Structures are given as C-alpha cells and as structure tokens.
C-alpha cells in the first residue's frame, strides 16, 4: 500500500520529534517516497540532516530558501503528496491549521494540498485537555482531518496523562488505511470471526484448540486498511487490539454464536475464520473437580453450528468459511462448502509445516461451488488475507 506513494511528513517542535526519524525510516522500508518538512522549532529537537539522510530527499525548513527548481516548492510538494502526516503535531500547529494560518512552509503545504491530512498530537496533558485545543481538534475532525489520538502515560514534562505520541505502529497502520480509503472495499461492512473458543469443564479447566487467531486478525486488519467497516468477533487470544476495528470478545461457542447472529444482520460479507469447538461438556461443575483414584468420563453435547446457521439465511451476503483438515483436505472442504451454502471455503492441511495454527504463514486452497480450486503458495497470513479479500471483491463485482 505504501509502494511508490508520496508521503509528506511534517515535524513540529516537541520532544516526540525524535520519533519522526524512526517513522521516516519505516515508511522508506515500506517503499514510500518520503519528503520531510520541519518547523523552525522542530529543528531545535532533531537536526534536518538526520531526516535528509533517512528520507534520501532534501528537508524543507525555510519558506524563503532559494529554490532548487523553477516551481513554487510548497505548492509542488502539496500537489505531489498522496498523504500528508504531521508527527508530532503541537497545539500551536493544530490551532494554526484550524484557523487558516499559513505562515511557514509546513502550514502552507497543508493549506495547499488536496491529499488526506493526518495529525498525531503530542503535548502536555493539560495542553491537550485545554478546551481551546479540544475545540480545534473537533473542528478539524469535522473538516475531514484525521486525528490520531495520543496515548496515556508518563510525559516528558513529568506529568502523567493523555498526551504521549501514539505508537508508530498505530500511526503507520492508520496512514495505510488513508492511502487505501478509495479502494473497492470502501463502504462495505465485513464481519470476521477469529481465535478459539473455550468450553469450561469446571472453574479451572476447559476444552479448547490450538488456534491463535492470527488468520482472523489478519483478515480484519486488511479489510479495515482497505476501507471496510469491520466487526471482529474474537475468542480468547494474546493478540493486540486492532485500531479502527470494532472488536467483540467472547469465550464460548454459544457466546460466539450469539454475537455473530446479532452482528451479521448489518454485514455485507461474513468471513468465519474462528476455530469454534464442535462440542462442550454437557454439565459444567461449579466447583473444581478433584482428582480421584479412578478414571473419569465427560459427556459432551453439540455446540450450535454457526456457519451452517449463517448459510441457511445468508440472503445476498457473501459468506466465506475455513476448513482446517488433516486428511482428504480438498474433498472434505468442498463438501463442507456445499453443505453450508458458502461462496467459497479456505482449506488448509494442518499436517503441513507452515500452515494452520500458530504459524505466521499459511498454505491454503480456495474452493468454489463450481468446483474451481485456487491453490496459493506459502504466504504470510497478511498476504493470504489480501488474496481472500480479492476473491470477495471479485464475487461482489460479478453480482453487479
């Protein structure tokens, strides 16, 4: 998404300015063409030479510096930008933008650009909470500026509170989403399920599986980055919260069933990547079961089949399922896709190294109702997610 995109990074005068160096470096590694614009105050915190070296481009600091070419540099830069991001953004800059003040190179570029503008505030907690600053931020949001909320923590000034620059992972992810804002997924509502379920035996023990949720989270992340409105129903995982994604946390299969059935009504696409337990203990002990000198049996009962339930009433929605198999993979997956009325199913062989639970990669086949099979090589789960969403879009277009 960043490849060959022109990104203008504005840096203002705050202690968080030092983080702009890592930001520029990471954007360059993702293939972006980065141009840096620094306010005079920013140059007090980080030397322009650092950013010039990392961006491999001149750094703009002076509105009236002798131009290297004939054109008006701040206008030319504004025209070339696919995205303009100010990291960090001070209260001073936020106030100037909000009131149309363009008195230096950075504010004139912001005023002149037609590209999306992202601001990542970083400042003292009291400055951030000041009603004037909050009003300015709200006004900018209404005008279409993207504001990345600061984090909470220990601040350089000694106070603790909201005002820390947002984590760079969040900033970069939201930048990617802005760059993809006009993709075909814009306007779609996508429901994704992820992770395992836990079926309690007693207050201590439960039945579960080896799912980590990585595949489902990758799908939710990529759908969000490509402009969709995403709801993620997740079983227990150790994965971080996804910015921009509505996450509904559940534990048992019944809880996942109830959450999915409540959310699917508003969905255009449902992708069931969760590894839901087929069975649960028929009786749950309210107290810890003590070890005895004899064997113990646990009677199991069926959990609701969420995917089959969705397939029976999917209407015009796109419904995608997953099949994690250990034998007769393609045959079992194809039968499951037909039986549950899916648009296609994503099948993988759990016996293959690099596929399935716990890996950052996956090796899958996409199986369609007409018998077509699209086999994918070993890819990262993020790349697999992109391929799945590409097929979803193809199906949507074929129905138009």
LUMSE-168559 format. One line per 2 residues: number of its first residue (from 1); for each residue y negated, z negated, x of N, C-alpha, C. Coordinates in steps of 0.02 Angstrom, whole numbers. Example, Ala and Ser with C-alpha at 12.3 -4.5 7.8 and 13.67 -1.06 7.14 Angstrom:
BEGIN
1) 284,-390,660,225,-390,615,165,-390,660  112,-354,642,53,-357,684,-2,-394,645 $
This chain:
BEGIN
1) 61,0,41,0,0,0,-63,0,42  -59,-26,104,-117,-29,148,-123,31,194 $
3) -69,70,198,-67,125,246,-125,174,235  -165,183,288,-222,230,288,-276,213,237 $
5) -276,152,211,-330,130,166,-388,103,208  -449,121,189,-507,97,225,-530,31,193 $
7) -526,-22,233,-545,-88,209,-604,-114,250  -657,-131,215,-715,-162,248,-708,-237,241 $
9) -707,-272,297,-702,-345,297,-770,-374,316  -801,-409,269,-864,-443,282,-851,-515,303 $
11) -887,-538,353,-879,-607,378,-947,-641,376  -950,-699,344,-1012,-737,340,-1007,-801,381 $
13) -1062,-838,384,-1068,-894,430,-1040,-959,406  -974,-967,416,-941,-1030,401,-886,-1041,451 $
15) -863,-1103,457,-813,-1119,507,-749,-1078,497  -735,-1059,434,-675,-1019,420,-680,-948,446 $
17) -738,-930,475,-746,-862,502,-693,-847,555  -670,-899,590,-620,-886,642,-555,-857,614 $
19) -541,-870,550,-480,-844,519,-484,-769,506  -545,-742,507,-553,-671,495,-519,-630,550 $
21) -514,-658,610,-481,-622,664,-408,-610,647  -373,-660,623,-303,-651,604,-297,-604,545 $
23) -344,-609,497,-343,-565,439,-348,-492,461  -395,-477,505,-404,-408,529,-341,-385,565 $
25) -313,-428,606,-252,-410,643,-195,-393,595  -187,-433,544,-132,-422,497,-142,-359,456 $
27) -204,-345,436,-218,-284,399,-205,-222,442  -223,-226,506,-210,-170,551,-135,-158,558 $
29) -96,-212,563,-24,-205,570,8,-174,508  -25,-181,451,-1,-150,390,-24,-78,382 $
31) -61,-53,432,-81,17,431,-150,31,403  -189,-21,388,-256,-11,360,-306,10,414 $
33) -357,47,393,-414,65,435,-468,13,422  -480,-31,469,-522,-89,457,-590,-82,492 $
35) -643,-95,454,-711,-97,481,-741,-165,465  -770,-197,514,-797,-265,505,-873,-264,502 $
37) -899,-304,456,-971,-314,450,-984,-389,453  -1027,-410,500,-1040,-481,510,-1113,-497,495 $
39) -1125,-553,462,-1193,-576,455,-1214,-607,522  -1280,-618,529,-1305,-648,591,-1275,-717,601 $
41) -1267,-755,547,-1239,-822,553,-1165,-820,574  -1129,-769,550,-1058,-763,568,-1049,-756,643 $
43) -1097,-721,675,-1093,-710,748,-1099,-775,787  -1123,-828,755,-1127,-893,788,-1058,-927,791 $
45) -1012,-904,748,-946,-936,744,-892,-896,779  -899,-830,780,-848,-788,812,-883,-727,842 $
47) -868,-709,904,-903,-653,935,-882,-586,906  -927,-539,896,-909,-473,870,-858,-438,914 $
49) -858,-452,978,-810,-420,1023,-738,-432,1001  -723,-493,976,-656,-509,954,-634,-462,897 $
51) -678,-454,848,-661,-412,791,-662,-338,808  -705,-319,855,-705,-250,878,-639,-232,911 $
53) -614,-278,951,-551,-267,986,-493,-263,936  -492,-308,888,-437,-310,839,-439,-252,790 $
55) -499,-233,769,-505,-179,720,-504,-110,751  -518,-107,817,-523,-44,854,-580,0,825 $
57) -631,-33,800,-690,1,773,-752,-40,791  -811,-7,792,-873,-45,803,-882,-97,748 $
59) -915,-151,766,-930,-204,717,-1004,-200,700  -1018,-198,635,-1087,-191,612,-1118,-260,603 $
61) -1173,-271,636,-1207,-336,631,-1281,-329,617  -1310,-272,633,-1383,-264,630,-1400,-205,585 $
63) -1439,-219,534,-1460,-168,486,-1499,-111,520  -1536,-128,573,-1581,-79,603,-1560,-58,674 $
65) -1495,-68,689,-1471,-46,754,-1473,31,756  -1480,58,816,-1482,130,824,-1415,160,802 $
67) -1414,204,752,-1351,231,727,-1319,278,778  -1252,280,777,-1215,324,823,-1211,395,796 $
69) -1219,404,730,-1218,470,699,-1278,476,654  -1286,536,625,-1347,551,587,-1352,513,521 $
71) -1292,496,490,-1295,470,422,-1318,397,419  -1334,375,359,-1355,306,348,-1292,264,347 $
73) -1284,222,398,-1218,192,410,-1195,147,353  -1239,107,324,-1215,62,272,-1193,101,209 $
75) -1225,158,195,-1205,199,139,-1140,234,154  -1133,261,214,-1072,296,234,-1012,249,231 $
77) -1022,188,255,-967,139,254,-950,120,183  -1000,111,141,-988,95,71,-949,150,36 $
79) -964,212,53,-930,270,22,-857,275,44  -843,258,108,-775,265,135,-728,210,112 $
81) -754,155,90,-713,96,77,-667,106,16  -603,88,25,-557,82,-32,-559,11,-59 $
83) -579,-36,-16,-584,-106,-36,-634,-139,11  -676,-183,-18,-721,-224,22,-705,-296,9 $
85) -690,-333,62,-673,-403,54,-716,-446,100  -743,-501,74,-784,-546,113,-744,-610,123 $
87) -726,-622,186,-683,-679,204,-709,-711,269  -739,-769,266,-754,-810,208,-820,-787,175 $
89) -829,-808,113,-892,-796,77,-927,-863,67  -988,-868,93,-1027,-930,86,-1063,-932,19 $
91) -1087,-990,1,-1127,-998,-60,-1190,-955,-55  -1218,-949,5,-1277,-908,15,-1263,-835,-3 $
93) -1208,-808,22,-1192,-738,7,-1177,-728,-66  -1139,-775,-95,-1122,-770,-167,-1186,-768,-209 $
95) -1233,-811,-192,-1297,-812,-228,-1335,-748,-221  -1337,-720,-160,-1374,-658,-149,-1343,-600,-188 $
97) -1277,-594,-186,-1245,-539,-222,-1259,-546,-297  -1251,-607,-322,-1259,-619,-394,-1329,-599,-418 $
99) -1380,-606,-375,-1448,-592,-395,-1476,-527,-365  -1430,-485,-339,-1450,-418,-318,-1492,-416,-255 $
101) -1486,-466,-213,-1524,-467,-150,-1484,-430,-96  -1514,-380,-66,-1482,-341,-14,-1528,-339,47 $
103) -1523,-390,89,-1571,-397,144,-1538,-395,213  -1475,-376,216,-1442,-366,280,-1388,-313,272 $
105) -1352,-299,326,-1303,-245,323,-1248,-258,272  -1222,-320,271,-1167,-336,226,-1186,-331,153 $
107) -1243,-361,135,-1262,-359,64,-1281,-289,41  -1307,-247,86,-1323,-178,66,-1259,-137,56 $
109) -1208,-149,98,-1145,-114,88,-1114,-135,22  -1115,-200,7,-1087,-224,-56,-1124,-193,-115 $
111) -1190,-189,-110,-1231,-161,-164,-1216,-86,-174  -1200,-51,-119,-1193,22,-123,-1122,46,-138 $
113) -1072,3,-129,-1003,27,-136,-981,32,-208  -936,80,-220,-903,86,-285,-832,58,-282 $
115) -812,35,-222,-745,7,-213,-741,-63,-243  -679,-87,-258,-672,-157,-280,-697,-204,-226 $
117) -728,-259,-247,-755,-309,-200,-720,-375,-213  -692,-403,-159,-657,-467,-163,-696,-518,-121 $
119) -706,-576,-150,-740,-631,-115,-694,-691,-110  -687,-718,-49,-646,-777,-39,-692,-835,-17 $
121) -717,-875,-64,-764,-929,-47,-732,-981,-1  -773,-1008,44,-753,-1065,86,-816,-1104,103 $
123) -816,-1168,84,-877,-1208,94,-862,-1281,80  -910,-1324,90,-907,-1394,73,-891,-1403,-1 $
125) -851,-1453,-18,-829,-1462,-86,-888,-1471,-134  -941,-1507,-112,-998,-1518,-157,-1038,-1453,-166 $
127) -1042,-1413,-114,-1075,-1347,-122,-1035,-1304,-170  -968,-1305,-163,-927,-1263,-207,-934,-1286,-280 $
129) -935,-1351,-291,-938,-1377,-360,-1009,-1376,-388  -1059,-1362,-346,-1128,-1361,-371,-1133,-1315,-432 $
131) -1165,-1337,-485,-1169,-1295,-546,-1200,-1226,-534  -1247,-1221,-489,-1277,-1156,-474,-1226,-1109,-444 $
133) -1188,-1135,-395,-1136,-1094,-364,-1082,-1075,-415  -1062,-1122,-457,-1011,-1107,-507,-1036,-1056,-557 $
135) -1099,-1061,-576,-1127,-1010,-621,-1127,-942,-588  -1146,-939,-525,-1146,-875,-489,-1077,-845,-486 $
137) -1027,-887,-471,-958,-862,-468,-936,-834,-535  -950,-871,-588,-930,-847,-655,-965,-782,-673 $
139) -1029,-777,-655,-1066,-714,-668,-1035,-656,-630  -1016,-668,-567,-985,-615,-527,-918,-594,-556 $
141) -879,-642,-580,-815,-625,-612,-826,-580,-672  -877,-597,-713,-892,-555,-772,-914,-485,-752 $
143) -944,-479,-693,-966,-413,-669,-911,-374,-635  -850,-404,-630,-794,-368,-603,-776,-383,-531 $
145) -811,-431,-500,-793,-451,-432,-730,-495,-435  -687,-486,-386,-625,-526,-381,-639,-587,-338 $
147) -629,-646,-367,-641,-708,-331,-574,-740,-315  -561,-754,-251,-500,-789,-231,-516,-863,-226 $
149) -488,-902,-271,-505,-974,-274,-489,-1008,-208  -534,-1051,-184,-519,-1088,-122,-465,-1141,-134 $
151) -437,-1164,-79,-385,-1215,-84,-414,-1285,-80  -371,-1333,-92,-389,-1404,-90,-362,-1435,-26 $
153) -402,-1475,8,-377,-1508,68,-433,-1538,109  -416,-1555,170,-464,-1583,218,-511,-1528,241 $
155) -576,-1539,237,-626,-1489,255,-656,-1505,324  -684,-1454,356,-711,-1463,423,-768,-1514,424 $
157) -803,-1521,368,-860,-1567,365,-838,-1639,359  -773,-1651,351,-747,-1719,345,-729,-1739,275 $
159) -754,-1703,225,-737,-1717,156,-667,-1690,140  -640,-1712,84,-578,-1684,59,-590,-1660,-11 $
161) -567,-1601,-27,-578,-1573,-93,-568,-1499,-93  -591,-1467,-146,-583,-1395,-153,-639,-1359,-114 $
163) -619,-1314,-71,-668,-1279,-30,-639,-1245,30  -575,-1260,46,-541,-1227,101,-530,-1153,85 $
165) -537,-1111,136,-522,-1041,126,-449,-1034,102  -439,-992,52,-371,-980,27,-326,-956,84 $
167) -262,-968,79,-215,-946,130,-218,-870,138  -211,-847,199,-216,-775,211,-162,-736,174 $
169) -103,-765,165,-50,-731,128,-74,-715,57  -109,-763,27,-135,-752,-41,-189,-699,-41 $
171) -234,-703,7,-289,-655,11,-262,-584,21  -214,-576,66,-186,-509,79,-147,-484,18 $
173) -111,-528,-15,-73,-507,-74,-120,-484,-129  -174,-520,-140,-222,-500,-192,-259,-436,-173 $
175) -270,-427,-108,-300,-364,-84,-255,-306,-100  -190,-315,-88,-143,-262,-105,-142,-246,-179 $
177) -148,-298,-219,-149,-287,-292,-211,-247,-313  -268,-261,-283,-328,-224,-298,-322,-151,-277 $
179) -291,-139,-219,-282,-70,-196,-236,-31,-242  -191,-66,-276,-144,-32,-321,-163,-40,-395 $
181) -226,-60,-407,-246,-77,-475,-240,-18,-523  -244,43,-499,-242,101,-543,-175,137,-540 $
183) -123,102,-521,-56,132,-519,-28,137,-590  28,174,-598,57,182,-665,79,117,-699 $
185) 90,63,-661,111,1,-692,53,-37,-724  -8,-15,-711,-65,-48,-741,-60,-47,-817 $
187) -67,-105,-848,-64,-110,-920,5,-128,-947  57,-123,-905,124,-140,-928,135,-215,-924 $
189) 174,-241,-971,194,-311,-971,268,-314,-953  282,-346,-897,350,-347,-870,376,-419,-867 $
191) 434,-429,-894,468,-494,-893,525,-491,-844  526,-537,-795,578,-538,-743,611,-607,-745 $
193) 677,-608,-736,711,-672,-727,739,-676,-656  744,-736,-630,764,-744,-560,799,-811,-550 $
195) 838,-814,-496,868,-876,-474,931,-894,-510  960,-951,-494,1021,-976,-526,1003,-1019,-586 $
197) 1054,-1040,-622,1045,-1095,-670,1089,-1153,-647  1073,-1212,-671,1113,-1271,-657,1138,-1301,-722 $
199) 1203,-1312,-726,1233,-1339,-786,1258,-1409,-771  1224,-1462,-795,1239,-1530,-775,1307,-1554,-799 $
201) 1343,-1588,-754,1406,-1622,-771,1391,-1694,-788  1350,-1724,-746,1326,-1793,-757,1257,-1797,-724 $
203) 1224,-1854,-720,1157,-1857,-691,1155,-1838,-617  1212,-1832,-584,1214,-1819,-512,1238,-1748,-497 $
205) 1287,-1723,-534,1322,-1661,-518,1306,-1606,-568  1313,-1545,-543,1302,-1487,-587,1341,-1428,-562 $
207) 1350,-1378,-606,1382,-1314,-588,1326,-1263,-576  1331,-1227,-521,1280,-1176,-506,1311,-1120,-465 $
209) 1270,-1078,-434,1295,-1024,-392,1249,-1017,-331  1261,-966,-290,1226,-959,-226,1161,-920,-231 $
211) 1138,-902,-290,1076,-863,-296,1017,-902,-268  975,-867,-230,913,-897,-202,851,-876,-241 $
213) 858,-824,-284,800,-799,-322,760,-747,-285  779,-730,-223,738,-684,-183,729,-616,-216 $
215) 782,-589,-246,777,-522,-275,730,-523,-336  738,-572,-379,696,-576,-438,623,-588,-420 $
217) 612,-630,-370,543,-643,-349,512,-581,-318  552,-542,-280,527,-480,-252,507,-432,-307 $
219) 546,-428,-360,529,-385,-417,464,-408,-450  458,-473,-461,397,-498,-493,336,-485,-449 $
221) 344,-496,-384,288,-486,-338,266,-412,-336  314,-367,-330,297,-296,-326,269,-270,-391 $
223) 295,-293,-447,267,-272,-512,195,-295,-519  182,-357,-497,114,-383,-500,68,-344,-454 $
225) 90,-331,-393,49,-294,-345,34,-223,-370  79,-195,-410,69,-128,-436,33,-128,-503 $
227) 4,-184,-522,-42,-185,-579,-14,-211,-644  50,-228,-647,79,-252,-710,59,-324,-723 $
229) 61,-343,-786,56,-413,-805,126,-441,-806  140,-490,-764,209,-511,-752,221,-583,-774 $
231) 276,-592,-810,301,-659,-826,368,-667,-791  375,-720,-753,436,-735,-716,468,-798,-745 $
233) 529,-790,-770,568,-849,-792,617,-864,-736  608,-921,-704,645,-937,-642,686,-1000,-649 $
235) 749,-994,-627,790,-1053,-617,768,-1089,-553  801,-1143,-534,780,-1182,-476,786,-1142,-411 $
237) 731,-1136,-374,731,-1103,-309,686,-1141,-262  689,-1122,-198,645,-1151,-148,589,-1104,-130 $
239) 577,-1053,-171,528,-1001,-156,458,-1023,-178  406,-1001,-142,338,-1021,-160,314,-987,-224 $
241) 265,-1016,-255,234,-988,-315,204,-920,-299  210,-873,-346,183,-806,-336,113,-802,-367 $
243) 62,-788,-327,-6,-782,-354,-9,-725,-405  -43,-737,-460,-52,-685,-511,5,-676,-558 $
245) 59,-715,-550,118,-709,-593,124,-772,-635  134,-764,-701,148,-821,-744,221,-842,-734 $
247) 232,-902,-710,300,-925,-696,320,-979,-745  378,-969,-776,407,-1019,-822,470,-1046,-788 $
249) 469,-1109,-769,525,-1139,-733,575,-1169,-783  639,-1152,-772,692,-1179,-814,748,-1203,-769 $
251) 798,-1236,-798,854,-1260,-759,920,-1234,-786  933,-1242,-850,998,-1223,-877,996,-1153,-907 $
253) 1056,-1127,-920,1061,-1061,-952,1030,-1061,-1022  1039,-1116,-1058,1010,-1120,-1126,934,-1120,-1122 $
255) 906,-1156,-1073,834,-1156,-1065,809,-1086,-1046  846,-1051,-1002,826,-984,-984,830,-938,-1045 $
257) 882,-945,-1085,889,-905,-1146,829,-915,-1191  811,-978,-1203,755,-993,-1249,689,-965,-1222 $
259) 678,-973,-1156,615,-949,-1127,611,-873,-1129  666,-839,-1114,667,-766,-1115,657,-740,-1185 $
261) 691,-769,-1234,685,-745,-1302,615,-756,-1330  581,-807,-1306,512,-819,-1328,464,-770,-1294 $
263) 478,-751,-1232,432,-709,-1194,443,-634,-1203  506,-614,-1220,521,-543,-1221,484,-505,-1276 $
265) 463,-541,-1327,429,-509,-1384,369,-469,-1362  333,-494,-1312,272,-460,-1289,284,-415,-1229 $
267) 346,-407,-1208,361,-369,-1147,373,-295,-1162  352,-252,-1115,369,-181,-1117,432,-168,-1077 $
269) 443,-208,-1025,501,-200,-981,530,-269,-967  597,-273,-969,632,-335,-953,681,-320,-897 $
271) 677,-357,-842,722,-349,-786,758,-415,-775  823,-416,-789,862,-479,-785,896,-483,-718 $
273) 863,-514,-670,891,-522,-603,921,-591,-592  915,-636,-640,941,-703,-631,1017,-704,-631 $
275) 1046,-751,-594,1118,-762,-595,1132,-821,-641  1143,-805,-704,1149,-856,-756,1222,-878,-761 $
277) 1234,-943,-764,1302,-969,-771,1332,-946,-837  1393,-920,-834,1428,-898,-895,1453,-957,-936 $
279) 1467,-1013,-902,1496,-1071,-936,1458,-1135,-916  1463,-1185,-959,1435,-1250,-946,1486,-1303,-969 $
281) 1481,-1363,-942,1526,-1416,-966,1516,-1429,-1041  1571,-1434,-1077,1566,-1445,-1149,1534,-1512,-1164 $
283) 1548,-1561,-1123,1519,-1628,-1131,1484,-1647,-1067  1424,-1675,-1072,1387,-1700,-1014,1387,-1775,-1016 $
285) 1411,-1805,-962,1412,-1878,-957,1341,-1904,-945  1322,-1955,-981,1256,-1984,-972,1253,-2030,-911 $
287) 1311,-2048,-887,1316,-2090,-827,1356,-2054,-774  1345,-2072,-711,1382,-2042,-656,1457,-2054,-666 $
289) 1496,-2000,-660,1569,-2006,-666,1596,-2036,-602  1631,-2089,-607,1657,-2124,-548,1723,-2093,-526 $
291) 1735,-2093,-461,1796,-2065,-433,1855,-2109,-453  1909,-2075,-473,1970,-2110,-493,2028,-2089,-449 $
293) 2086,-2121,-458,2145,-2105,-418,2187,-2050,-450  2158,-2010,-492,2194,-1955,-523,2148,-1894,-529 $
295) 2179,-1837,-541,2140,-1776,-549,2098,-1780,-613  2046,-1739,-615,2002,-1737,-673,1993,-1665,-695 $
297) 1991,-1654,-758,1977,-1587,-786,1911,-1588,-823  1874,-1533,-817,1811,-1525,-853,1819,-1467,-901 $
299) 1811,-1478,-964,1816,-1423,-1014,1749,-1386,-1016  1753,-1320,-1012,1693,-1279,-1011,1686,-1241,-1077 $
301) 1624,-1226,-1094,1609,-1186,-1153,1561,-1130,-1134  1561,-1076,-1173,1520,-1017,-1155,1445,-1031,-1163 $
303) 1407,-1005,-1116,1335,-1003,-1123,1314,-942,-1161  1255,-941,-1191,1232,-880,-1226,1225,-822,-1177 $
305) 1243,-762,-1198,1237,-702,-1157,1167,-673,-1168  1122,-689,-1122,1051,-671,-1131,1043,-595,-1130 $
307) 1075,-562,-1083,1068,-490,-1076,1094,-453,-1137  1152,-474,-1163,1179,-442,-1223,1134,-453,-1283 $
309) 1106,-514,-1287,1059,-528,-1342,998,-484,-1340  971,-473,-1280,913,-428,-1272,932,-357,-1289 $
311) 991,-336,-1266,1013,-267,-1279,1022,-252,-1352  1041,-302,-1392,1053,-291,-1463,989,-281,-1502 $
313) 932,-300,-1473,868,-293,-1510,812,-270,-1465  828,-227,-1416,777,-209,-1366,725,-161,-1394 $
315) 741,-123,-1447,692,-77,-1475,672,-25,-1424  607,-16,-1414,582,36,-1367,573,8,-1297 $
317) 591,-54,-1286,582,-83,-1220,630,-52,-1169  611,-57,-1105,656,-40,-1050,693,-103,-1030 $
319) 759,-100,-1027,799,-159,-1011,843,-143,-950  835,-183,-898,871,-173,-835,911,-237,-820 $
321) 973,-227,-802,1016,-284,-785,1041,-280,-713  1073,-333,-691,1103,-337,-625,1177,-353,-632 $
323) 1217,-326,-587,1288,-342,-585,1308,-358,-513  1323,-421,-501,1347,-442,-436,1423,-446,-440 $
325) 1457,-400,-405,1529,-394,-411,1564,-404,-344  1629,-416,-347,1669,-422,-286,1726,-371,-284 $
327) 1737,-335,-339,1788,-283,-340,1771,-233,-395  1794,-171,-386,1781,-118,-435,1708,-119,-457 $
329) 1665,-119,-408,1594,-132,-420,1563,-82,-469  1570,-17,-454,1538,34,-495,1567,36,-565 $
331) 1633,29,-570,1666,32,-636,1645,-28,-679  1647,-87,-649,1629,-147,-687,1556,-146,-708 $
333) 1513,-123,-663,1441,-121,-679,1427,-70,-733  1458,-11,-729,1447,41,-780,1469,17,-849 $
335) 1526,-18,-851,1550,-44,-915,1501,-95,-943  1475,-137,-899,1426,-189,-921,1363,-157,-947 $
337) 1339,-105,-914,1277,-71,-935,1285,-41,-1004  1344,-10,-1016,1356,21,-1082,1363,-31,-1136 $
339) 1401,-84,-1121,1415,-136,-1171,1351,-174,-1191  1304,-180,-1144,1245,-221,-1158,1183,-179,-1171 $
341) 1192,-113,-1180,1138,-68,-1202,1079,-68,-1153  1095,-58,-1088,1044,-59,-1036,1019,12,-1022 $
343) 957,16,-997,931,80,-973,960,98,-905  972,48,-865,1013,56,-805,1030,-13,-778 $
345) 1079,-15,-733,1101,-78,-704,1099,-72,-629  1083,-127,-596,1080,-130,-523,1142,-167,-500 $
347) 1186,-131,-465,1250,-160,-445,1253,-171,-369  1280,-228,-349,1292,-239,-278,1359,-274,-267 $
349) 1386,-264,-208,1451,-291,-189,1440,-353,-146  1458,-411,-173,1445,-474,-139,1487,-482,-76 $
351) 1537,-440,-68,1579,-447,-8,1550,-410,52  1496,-373,42,1465,-333,96,1411,-375,130 $
353) 1413,-379,196,1362,-416,233,1295,-380,226  1242,-418,209,1176,-389,200,1159,-374,128 $
355) 1205,-392,82,1194,-381,11,1205,-446,-28  1167,-454,-82,1179,-510,-126,1144,-574,-108 $
357) 1176,-630,-125,1144,-695,-121,1126,-714,-49  1066,-742,-42,1047,-773,21,1017,-727,73 $
359) 1028,-661,67,1001,-614,116,930,-593,98  893,-572,149,827,-541,137,834,-467,123 $
361) 894,-440,133,908,-370,120,956,-364,61  965,-302,37,1013,-290,-16,1039,-218,-9 $
363) 1099,-206,-34,1129,-140,-36,1152,-129,-108  1118,-86,-145,1131,-81,-216,1141,-9,-237 $
365) 1171,-2,-296,1176,62,-330,1145,55,-399  1106,105,-418,1076,106,-486,1120,151,-529 $
367) 1147,122,-583,1194,158,-625,1163,169,-693  1164,232,-716,1130,252,-778,1180,268,-833 $
369) 1159,264,-897,1205,276,-953,1239,345,-953  1205,395,-925,1234,463,-923,1286,472,-868 $
371) 1299,419,-831,1348,423,-777,1318,434,-708  1253,448,-705,1222,458,-640,1222,393,-600 $
373) 1231,400,-535,1230,342,-490,1184,358,-432  1136,314,-419,1091,322,-362,1106,266,-313 $
375) 1138,284,-256,1155,234,-206,1098,228,-156  1078,167,-143,1025,153,-95,1054,125,-31 $
377) 1025,141,26,1047,111,89,1026,38,93  1045,5,146,1022,-64,155,946,-65,162 $
379) 913,-102,118,841,-107,118,822,-180,111  760,-196,127,735,-263,111,733,-270,35 $
381) 735,-331,12,733,-341,-60,666,-319,-90  613,-322,-51,549,-296,-73,554,-220,-84 $
383) 587,-186,-37,595,-113,-44,641,-95,-102  693,-134,-112,737,-123,-170,697,-131,-235 $
385) 654,-181,-236,612,-193,-295,568,-132,-310  539,-103,-258,497,-43,-266,538,14,-296 $
387) 600,23,-272,643,77,-298,660,65,-371  675,4,-389,691,-12,-459,631,2,-504 $
389) 572,-19,-483,512,-7,-523,496,67,-528  511,104,-475,501,177,-478,545,209,-532 $
391) 607,185,-538,651,211,-590,627,190,-659  602,130,-665,574,107,-729,517,154,-751 $
393) 473,171,-703,417,215,-719,442,284,-738  494,308,-705,521,374,-721,547,376,-793 $
395) 581,322,-814,607,319,-882,550,317,-932  498,278,-918,441,273,-963,409,342,-972 $
397) 399,378,-917,368,444,-920,411,493,-958  477,486,-952,522,532,-988,520,523,-1063 $
399) 497,464,-1085,493,449,-1156,425,468,-1187  377,486,-1144,310,501,-1169,308,569,-1204 $
